[in-house]
Amino acid sequence: MTADADGRGERLLVPALVFVGVVVAAVGSLGAPLITSVATTFDVSLSSAQWTLTLALLTGAVTTPLLGRLGSGPYRRAAILVTLAVVSVGGVLTALPLSFAWLLLGRAAQGVGLALTSMLMGVARDHLSSSRSGSTIALLSVASTAGVGVGYPMSGFLTDHGGIRAAYGFGAALTVMALVVALKVIPPSPQKRSTGIDVPGALLLAVALSLVLILVSETALWTSHPWAVGTLATVAVVSAGMWVRVELESSAPLVDLRLLRHRAVVGANGAMFLGGIGMYLLLTIVTRFAQTPAGAGYGFGLDAFAAGLVLVPFSVFGFLAGKLVPRALRRVGSAHALTFSALVVVGALALFAGTRTSVLELCAAMAVLGFGVGSFSAALPAVVLSVVPSEETSSAMSITQVVRSVGFAFGSAIGGLVLGTGTSAGSIFPSEGAYTSAAWVGAAVTAAAAVVSATVLRGRAVAGHPT
């Protein structure tokens, strides 16, 4: 631990890291509750408006490994500040009365902030005492997921009363505040070895991830242009294969794939991918269900603000789990905690599938989901970092962040596909049974995450705090 980490410096650093983590998660997810308003304001289709969320996920996934590598060297502080500056500029572009193309550009810039979490974890591991670094890293992991619901109610309220520019302006102001906090509090990295940037690896990974996320987001292409889908999928697979070869042969890889020789890293990321599908699937279908007008035979016709309030229990219980779980990891082991957390998410999906006759029942499902996601996110870093050297913290966690983003994208796409299949020709809304089917599909996938965690990580009841 450095001198910066003791006394007042440590007390300031922890809330600063968590604040920045929550802000970038909230800003990155601002596209979700505003999609309908964007479509109305700019007179574009809902599928086009969906790109305000998809682009943020895409740029976040593509830039996470690059920034994770920078975060493993002496330029981590500069990389954090520049990233927050880019997100701030993106926020200004979304708030200004410009065209839809500029809005998309701004959202793409805001998505870069989703790559910050792995670097913030590196700061915590290097500058906090061993007794605080583990719990702070767990809380940052929780913030990157549970934090998505923080901005929903406020953005919905501002949209209902001031339009989408007011909501995006709120996100821009938050990001500027985060930049100021980071400028004052984030210490320089103690790592003195300069980290090279694997440009070929970055380009190949960008191509592969971009195509994968486009394919899972634009599900309409699967039926309208199957040959194009096949071509894009082939290019994605070839690019991914070439990237793996480049990374294994590089002396300074973008992502050190040798970390995957650890069973704990493979198992944790496999569970994250499958669990992420179920987590995000439920988040997306609950908000859609809540906003469906009662005239459809179900739903509650909530406006954007009220629908955002439904997600408040998700964030509250997510952060509660983030505080409680690190204390329990020493007793039960993070591998067992990961399995338990996945089963809690399965319970949330089953609860939504079985009962949703009132808004309170939706809130209950979100509370259970939040606790499951929070405990899952808190346990995951302990599994991975227990076998990863300190100097590789940012790079290792960047892999997990990319896997999570891809899992989220698949969850959103699968939920949309099931609801689309359950929508009759000429009807705007899917049948209520389609929501039940979507929830059970999510439950099945998340149950697979629990199986992966219980089997691949069996016998690896890792201690709670990484060293």
N, C-alpha and C positions, 0 to 999 in steps of 0.2 A: 504493500500500500504506500502511496506517495504522500508527501506532506500536504498536498492539496486535499487529501481525502479525510483528514482528521478535523475534529472540532466543527467550526462554523462552515467550512468548505463542504464537508460531507453532508451536513444538514441542508445546505442549499442545493447541492448537486442532485440529490434524489428527487425532490419535487420538480426541479427543472427538467430532468430527463423524462419524468412521467408526463409533465405538462406538454412537452414537445411531442412525445409519442401519441398522446391523446389527440392533440390538434391535427397532426398529419393523418391520423386514422379517420377522424371526423371529416376533415376537408376532402380526403380522397373518396369518401363514400357519399359526398353530397349529391352526386348524380342520381342516386336511387329514389329518394322521395320527390324529386323534382322532375322526373321524366315526363309525366303527364303535362305539367305546366310548361315545360320546354316545348313539347309538341304543339301546344296551343299558342304559345307566344310567338314562335317562329314559323308556324303553319307548316310543320314537317310531320312525317309519320312517327308513330310510337317506336318503330324499329330504328328509325334514324335518331330519334331522341335518346334511345338506349345507348348510343355511342358516347354520350356524356359520361356514362359509367364505365363502359367497356374500354374506352381509350385510357382512362385513369388506371384501370387494372392492367392494361397492356404495357403502358410506359413504366408502371411500377415494377412489373415482372421483368421487363427487359433491363432496366437500370439497376435493379437490386444486386445482381452479382458484380457488376462493375463498381458500384459504390461500396459493396461489401469488401472488395479487394482493396480499394483505396482506404477503407476503414481499418485495414490490417497493417497499415504503415504509418509513417510520420505525418501524413497529410490529412489525417482523420478530421481534425477540427476545421480545417479549410473546406473539406468536402461537405461537412455538415452545414456550415454557413452558406456555402454556394448553393447547396440543394434547397435550403430554406429560402434563399433569395429567388431561385427559379420558381418555387412554389408561390412565393408572394407575387411575382410578376404574372404568373398564371392566374392568380386570384383577381388581380386588377383587370386582366383581359375579360374574365367572366363577368365582372361587375359593370364594365363599361357598356354603353348602348351600341354595340357593334353587331356584325352579322353572325349567323349561325356558325360559319367557318371559324371565325375568331373565338367563339365560345368553345368549340371543339379544341382549338389550339391551346386555349387557357386550361381546359380540363386535362389535356395531355401533360401540360407542364405541372399541374397540381398532382398528377399521379406519380411524378418522380419522388414526391415526399414519402410514398409508401415504402421506399427503399431505405429510409432513415433508421428503421427499427434495429436492424442488425448493427449499425454503427453505434447507436445509443447503448446497445448491450455491451459492445466493446469498451465504451467509456466506463460503464458501470464495473466491468470486470477488472479494468486496469486501475481505477481510481477510488474504489470503495474497499472497505475492509471485507475480509472473507465472510464475516457474519452478516453483512448487509448486501454484498454483491449478488448472492443467490436470490434473495427475496426481491431485490430491485429488478434483476433480469426477468424473473417470473412476472413481476408486475408490468414490465414493459411488453412482454409477450401478450399478457392479457389486454393491455391498452391497445395493442395493434389489432385486436379482434373485437373485444367488447366495446372499444371506443367508437366503432362505426355507428352505434346507436345514439351517441352523445349529441351529435348535431342534428338528428332527425326532428325532434320537436321544435327546436328553435328555427330551423330552416323552413319547416312547414308553417310555423306562425308568421314568419317574415314573408313567405310566399303568399299566404292568404291575405295579408294586409298591405304589403308593399311590392309584390311581384318578385319574380325570380332574381332580378338584379339585386334586390335588398338581401336575399338569402346568400347569394354568391359574394356580395360585399361583406357580409358577416364573416364568411370563410376567409376572405382576404385579410380582414382586420385581425382575425385570430392568428393567421400565419405570420403577419408582421410582428405581433406580440411575441410569438415563439422565436422569431429571428433575434429580437432584442434580448430575450432571455438567454438564448444560446450564446450570443455574442458576449454576454457578461459572465456566464457561469461555466460553459464547457471548457475544460482544460486541454492543453495540447497533449498529444499522444506521447507516451514514454518510449514507443517503438522508434528506434533510430534507423532501422534498415529500410531503405527505399523499396517500395513494391512496384515492380514493372507491370504494365498494362498489356494484357494479351489481346491485341486488336483483332487478329483473325478469329480468336475464340469468341470475342464479344459480338462480332458481326454474325457469325454462324448461330450463336445462341439467340440473338435478336430475331433472326429470320425464323428459326424453329419455333420460338415462343410466340411470335406474332401470328404465324400461321395457325398454330394450335388454338390460340385464344380467339382468332377470327372465326375458325371453324366451329368452335363450341358456342360462340355468341350469335353467329348468323345461321341459325338452324334452318331458316327458310331455304338456304342454298341447297340443303340436303335433298330436297324434293324437286326444286326448280332447276338446279344445275348440277346434277350428280357427277357429271364428268369433270366439272371444275373442282368439285369437292375432292374427287379422287386424285386429281393432279396436285392440288394444294397439299393434301395429306401426304402424298409421295414425296414432294419437295421438303415437307416438314421432317419426315422420317430420315431422308437422306442428309439434310442439314444437321439433324441431331446426331446421326452417326458420325459425320465428319467432325462435328464439334467434340465428341467424345475422343476421337483419335487425336485431334489437335491438343486437347487438354492433357492427355496422357503423355504426349511427346514434348510438351512445353516445359521449359525450366521454371517459368513463372506463370502457371495456369491461372485463368480467370477464376475458376473454381477448382480447388484441389480435390479431384475425384478419388484420390487415395484415402480421403476421409471416409469414403463409402466402404472401405474394407472393414470398418467397424460395424458389427451387427446392430449395435445400438442406433447408429446413424441411419442405417437402411430401414430398420423397423420403425423408428420414430417418424421418418419422412413418409413411409408407406401409410402409417396410421394417420398422419396429418392430411395426406391427399384424400384418402377415403372419408375421414371424419369431416374434412372441409366441405365435401360435397353435401353431406347431410345437414351440416350447420347452415350453410348459405341457402340451401334449398328451402329450409323452413323459414328463414328470415324473409326471403322474397315472396313466398306464397302467403304468409301471414299478413304482410302489409297489403298485398293485393286483395285478399279475402276481406280485410277490414274496410277497404275503400269501395268494395262492390255494393251498389245500391240494393236495398232490401227488395226492390221490384224484381230482381233476378231470382227471387225465391230463397235467398240466403244473403249473408253479408250484412253490414251495418251502415254502409254509406258514409263513412267517416271522411272528413276533409283531411288535408295533408298534415295539419297540426295535430288533430286528434289521433290519426294513424301513427304519427311519430311518438305520441305519448304511450301507445301500446308497447313500443320498444324500450321504454324507460326501464321496466323491470329487467330486461335483458342486460343492459349495461350495469345496473345497480348490483344484481346478483353475480354478474361476471367479475366485477371488481371486488365484491365480497369474497368470492372464491379465490381470487388472486391474493388476498390477504391471508386467508385461512390455510390454503393448500401448502404453501412452503413450510409451514410449521409442522404439517403432518407427514411431509416427505421422508423425514428421517426415520419415522416409525414404520411406514408401509412401503417405502421405496417408490421412486418416480415411475418405474415401469408399471407397477400395480395401480398407481394413481391414474396413469394414462388409460389403462383398461377400464377402470371405474368411471372415468370422465366420459369415455365414449358411450358407455351404457347409460349414463345420465342423459346424454343427447338423444339416444334411442328412446328413452322415456318421454322426452319432450315431444318428439315426433309422434309417438304413440298417443300421447295425451291430445295433441291437436287432431289426430285422425279420429279419435274416439268421441271427443266432446268439444264443441265450439258454438254453443247456443247463446253465449253472451260475451261481451267484451272482456269481462273479468276472467273468463276461461281462456281467452286469447292471452291476456296478461299473465295468467298462471303458466301457460305453455312457454311464454317468453322468459319468465323467471327461471323455470327449470332449464331451458336452453342456455340462458346466461350463465347459470352455475356450472353446467356441463362444459360450455366453451371456456369459461374462466379457469376452471380447474385443469382442463386439457392444456390450455395455453401456458398455465403456470408450471405444469409438470414437464412439458416438452423440452424446454431448454436444459433442464437438469439431466435428462436422458442423453441429449446430444453432447453437452459440454463436459460431461463426466469423462469422455474419451477424446476430447479435442484439446490441443495445446492452447494456452492463453492467447498467443499471438494470432491464432486462427479463429478467434471467436466471431468476428464480423463476417468472415468468409463462410464459416460453417452455418451460422444462423441465416445468412443470405440465401443459402440453398433451401432452408426450411420456409423462408418467406416466399420464394418462387413457387415451391410446391403448394403452399397454401393458396396463393393467387390462382394457380391453375385449378386447384380443387374447387375454389369458390366459383370460378368461371364455369366449370362443369356442373356444379350444383345449380347455378342460375339457369344454364341451358337445359338440364334434365327437367327441372321444375317447369320451365316454359314448354318443353316438348309434351310432357304429360298433360298439362292444362290445355295445350293446343289440341291434342288428340281428343280431349273431352269436350271440345267446343263444337257444337253443331253448325252446319253450313248456314250462313246468314245470321248467326247469333254473335253477339259481342262478348258474352260472358260464358265461361265453361260451366259444365254442370257441377253441382256441389260434390258429386261423387269423384270428380277428377281431382279435387283437393285431397280427398281421402287416399286416392291411389298415389298421388305424388308424395304424400307423407309416408306411406308404407314403403315406397321405393327408397326414400331417403333413410328410413329406419333400417332397411336391409343393407344398404351400403355402409351405414355407420356401424352396424353390427359386425360387418366385415372388418372395419377398423379396429374394433375391440378384439376380434380374433387375431388379427395381425399383431397387435400389441401383446396379447397374452401368450402367443406362440413364439414369435420372432424374438421378443425381449424376455422370454422365460428364463429364469435363473439370473436375470440381470436387474435385480432390485436395487437400482442405483441410489446412492445417498442423495439427500435433498439439495445440497448446495454445491455448485461447481467450484473448483479451486482456481 
